Amino acid sequence: MLYGNRIYEGMPIELEVSEGEYQGKYRTKIEEIGNNIISIGVPLVEGHFIPLREGTKLKVIFTDESAAYAFSSTIVKRITSPIPTFFIEAPKKIRKIQRRQHVRVPVVQDLTYRIVDEEVDGKEDDGEEKKGFTQDLSGGGLLLKCSEELSPKTKIKIKMLIDTVQLEIPAVVIRSVKEDDNVYSVSVAFTDISERTRDKIIKYIFSIQREMLKKGLV
């Protein structure tokens, strides 16, 4: 483990590209660490490698059990064989990200949710509890799959298991996209969440990342 015991070979990371044709966030992992250069796997999305060009500027995000971190870098070289690999500049500085919801991991897990209406006679008027499941999870929100369209700014309460503990988490809908006749993909942000609850979610995410690493899925 190098760079202040922060990064290591085999560590899952997220690349954030803010310019060019391939703007977005991509998951991959560190392959090797040198004094000035780090090699990382070329991200694979839906069976296709993301062909970022040499010179592309990146933000590299990673997490441990307590926080998320980031550093800026640039792709200095790429190879396609024997294994598609990017070579990026080693960090000159690693900074802690105070808002740790940046790191998302794919998590498919059942949950229930209900719409929370405005207060009636000083009490929240909660709607019917409905079923859904997650597609990914972070410390700041999740991607919900459900059978109804939820309008942006709709307030909901989510019940889900984190490890063996059932949490009830207040949240708000950011956007809703129809995928099939009876399936909607709903981006949700957690609201009024305690740091204790967020820490539980972050640690759960970290444990999932470790299992994915062991299985060679990242």
Beta strands, then each sheet from edge to edge (+ up, - down):
strand 1: 12-17
strand 2: 24-33
strand 3: 37-41
strand 4: 44-45
strand 5: 48-49
strand 6: 57-63
strand 7: 68-79
strand 8: 85-89
strand 9: 95-97
strand 10: 105-106
strand 11: 110-120
strand 12: 123-126
strand 13: 130-137
strand 14: 141-146
strand 15: 155-162
strand 16: 165-180
strand 17: 183-190
sheet 1: 9+ 7- 6+ 1- 2+ 3- 8+
sheet 2: 4+ 5-
sheet 3: 10+ 13- 11+ 12-
sheet 4: 10+ 13- 14+ 17- 16+ 15-
end
